Amino acid sequence: KLVLLSPINTVDFKHYLTLQGSVDDKNISYITPTGQPGVVKAIYVKQGDKVHKGQLILKLDDAVAQQNVIATKQQLGSLKAQLDLAKSVYQRQKNLWDQQIGTEVQLLQAKTQVETLENQIKAIQANVNTVQEQANQSNVYSNVNGTVDDITTHVGESFNGSPLGGYIRIVNESDLKISVTIPENYAGQVSKGSKVVVNIPDINK
């Protein structure tokens, strides 16, 4: 048939603007060391890995820090040996003094030596805890749950966690945002509540 007749009906006419946008992550975390920046010794994740908060991400070179720990512990051990000897000397002086042998000055000197060494041991023990904590800071952990989105650092390179330097970026995919720029001539026609159709070709949705 060359001619067809159709009844005229009132229907809704829907017009859509076709615009390109981007899917942005609202919750992005750059993993940073808790201490000073250092040289990367090992990386335990790769791009696309799912990670959880508290998971070990990478390790920095801790050779110097471990040497400090060993040296401080050796110093602590030496002081403890000196303290044992000082206590033994003090006890002997006290026994002699109880028998009215020796002088009170010798007893006080032996007691002072014990107290001095005990105070030094307390200070060294605190130092051991400090250098051990510094050594532990070579382990870098994730502070969020998410997916490793990008890794720009490599083994042997300096790592500070800054976007301007070597970093590991983790994204929480449960909170995403679609951003689209609307031309000025259409800005007045789009408002809150306007319907949109989102097409993401990369994942065929």
C-alpha positions as CSV (number, residue, x, y, z in Angstrom):
1,K,0.0,0.0,0.0
2,L,1.3,3.4,-0.9
3,V,-0.8,5.3,1.6
4,L,-1.6,4.3,5.2
5,L,-3.8,6.1,7.7
6,S,-3.1,6.2,11.4
7,P,-5.2,7.7,14.1
8,I,-3.8,10.8,15.8
9,N,-3.2,10.2,19.5
10,T,-1.7,12.2,22.3
11,V,1.5,10.6,23.7
12,D,4.4,11.7,25.8
13,F,7.4,12.9,23.9
14,K,10.7,12.2,25.7
15,H,13.8,14.0,24.5
16,Y,17.1,13.1,25.9
17,L,20.4,15.0,25.7
18,T,23.4,12.7,24.9
19,L,26.3,13.8,27.1
20,Q,29.5,12.1,28.1
21,G,30.5,12.0,31.8
22,S,32.8,10.1,34.1
23,V,32.5,7.7,37.1
24,D,34.4,9.2,40.0
25,D,35.3,7.7,43.3
26,K,34.1,9.7,46.3
27,N,36.2,7.7,48.8
28,I,39.9,7.6,47.6
29,S,42.8,6.8,49.9
30,Y,46.5,7.2,49.3
31,I,48.5,4.8,51.4
32,T,51.2,6.5,53.3
33,P,53.9,5.3,55.8
34,T,53.3,6.1,59.4
35,G,56.9,7.2,59.8
36,Q,59.5,8.7,57.6
37,P,59.5,7.9,53.8
38,G,61.8,5.1,52.8
39,V,62.9,2.8,50.0
40,V,60.5,0.1,49.0
41,K,61.7,-3.4,49.9
42,A,58.6,-5.4,48.9
43,I,55.1,-4.8,47.6
44,Y,52.4,-7.3,48.6
45,V,49.5,-6.2,46.4
46,K,48.8,-5.6,42.7
47,Q,46.4,-3.4,40.8
48,G,42.8,-4.8,41.1
49,D,43.4,-6.6,44.4
50,K,40.7,-6.3,47.1
51,V,42.2,-5.2,50.4
52,H,40.9,-4.7,53.9
53,K,41.7,-2.2,56.6
54,G,44.9,-3.2,58.4
55,Q,46.2,-5.4,55.6
56,L,50.0,-5.3,55.0
57,I,50.5,-3.4,51.7
58,L,54.2,-3.0,51.4
59,K,57.5,-3.0,53.4
60,L,60.1,-0.3,53.4
61,D,63.8,-1.0,53.9
62,D,64.4,-1.3,57.7
63,A,68.1,-2.4,57.8
64,V,69.2,0.7,59.7
65,A,66.2,0.6,62.1
66,Q,66.9,-3.1,62.9
67,Q,70.6,-2.3,63.6
68,N,69.4,0.3,66.0
69,V,67.2,-2.2,67.7
70,I,70.0,-4.7,68.1
71,A,72.5,-2.2,69.3
72,T,70.0,-0.8,71.9
73,K,69.1,-4.3,73.2
74,Q,72.8,-5.1,73.5
75,Q,73.3,-2.0,75.5
76,L,70.3,-3.0,77.7
77,G,71.8,-6.4,78.2
78,S,75.2,-5.0,79.3
79,L,73.5,-2.7,81.8
80,K,71.5,-5.6,83.3
81,A,74.7,-7.5,83.8
82,Q,76.3,-4.5,85.5
83,L,73.2,-4.2,87.7
84,D,73.4,-7.9,88.8
85,L,77.0,-7.3,89.8
86,A,76.2,-4.1,91.6
87,K,73.4,-5.8,93.6
88,S,75.8,-8.5,94.6
89,V,78.4,-6.0,95.8
90,Y,75.7,-4.0,97.6
91,Q,74.4,-7.2,99.4
92,R,78.0,-8.1,100.5
93,Q,78.6,-4.6,101.8
94,K,75.3,-4.7,103.7
95,N,76.2,-8.1,105.2
96,L,79.6,-6.7,106.3
97,W,77.9,-3.5,107.7
98,D,75.5,-5.6,109.7
99,Q,78.5,-7.3,111.2
100,Q,80.0,-3.8,111.9
101,I,82.7,-4.4,109.3
102,G,83.5,-1.7,106.7
103,T,82.3,1.9,106.5
104,E,78.9,3.4,105.9
105,V,80.3,5.3,102.9
106,Q,81.1,2.1,101.2
107,L,77.5,0.8,101.8
108,L,76.0,4.1,100.4
109,Q,78.2,4.0,97.4
110,A,77.2,0.4,96.6
111,K,73.5,1.4,97.0
112,T,73.8,4.4,94.8
113,Q,75.4,2.4,92.1
114,V,72.5,0.0,92.1
115,E,70.0,2.8,91.9
116,T,71.9,4.6,89.1
117,L,72.0,1.4,87.0
118,E,68.3,0.8,87.6
119,N,67.5,4.3,86.4
120,Q,69.7,3.8,83.3
121,I,68.0,0.5,82.5
122,K,64.5,2.2,82.6
123,A,65.7,4.9,80.2
124,I,67.3,2.3,77.9
125,Q,64.1,0.1,78.0
126,A,62.1,3.1,76.9
127,N,64.6,3.7,74.1
128,V,64.3,0.0,73.0
129,N,60.5,0.5,72.7
130,T,61.1,3.7,70.6
131,V,63.5,2.2,68.2
132,Q,61.4,-1.0,67.9
133,E,58.4,1.2,67.0
134,Q,60.5,3.0,64.4
135,A,61.4,-0.4,62.9
136,N,57.8,-1.5,62.9
137,Q,56.9,1.6,60.9
138,S,58.6,0.0,57.9
139,N,55.5,-2.1,57.5
140,V,52.8,0.0,55.6
141,Y,49.2,-1.1,56.1
142,S,45.9,-0.1,54.4
143,N,43.8,2.3,56.4
144,V,40.6,1.5,54.4
145,N,38.6,-1.3,52.7
146,G,38.6,-1.2,48.9
147,T,40.3,-2.1,45.7
148,V,43.9,-1.2,44.7
149,D,43.3,1.2,41.9
150,D,46.8,2.4,41.0
151,I,50.4,1.7,42.0
152,T,53.1,4.1,40.9
153,T,55.9,2.9,43.1
154,H,58.3,0.0,42.6
155,V,60.8,-2.0,44.6
156,G,64.0,0.0,45.1
157,E,62.2,3.4,44.7
158,S,61.5,6.0,47.4
159,F,58.0,5.9,48.8
160,N,56.2,8.7,50.6
161,G,52.6,8.0,49.7
162,S,52.1,11.4,48.0
163,P,50.2,11.8,44.7
164,L,53.2,13.8,43.5
165,G,55.6,10.9,44.2
166,G,55.3,7.1,44.5
167,Y,52.0,6.0,45.9
168,I,49.4,3.3,46.1
169,R,45.8,4.4,45.6
170,I,42.9,2.4,47.1
171,V,39.3,3.1,46.1
172,N,36.1,2.2,48.0
173,E,33.8,1.0,45.1
174,S,30.7,1.1,47.3
175,D,30.5,4.9,47.0
176,L,30.8,6.1,43.4
177,K,29.6,9.3,41.7
178,I,28.8,10.1,38.0
179,S,29.8,13.6,36.9
180,V,28.4,15.2,33.7
181,T,28.9,18.7,32.5
182,I,25.7,20.2,31.0
183,P,26.0,22.9,28.3
184,E,24.7,26.3,29.4
185,N,21.9,26.4,26.8
186,Y,20.4,23.3,28.4
187,A,21.1,24.2,32.0
188,G,17.6,25.7,32.5
189,Q,15.9,22.5,31.3
190,V,17.6,20.1,33.7
191,S,16.8,20.1,37.3
192,K,16.8,17.9,40.4
193,G,14.6,14.9,39.7
194,S,15.1,14.9,35.9
195,K,15.3,11.3,34.6
196,V,18.6,10.1,33.2
197,V,19.7,7.0,31.3
198,V,23.2,5.9,32.2
199,N,25.2,3.7,29.8
200,I,28.6,2.4,30.9
201,P,30.0,0.6,27.8
202,D,33.2,-0.6,29.5
203,I,31.2,-2.9,31.7
204,N,28.3,-3.3,29.2
205,K,25.7,-1.8,31.6
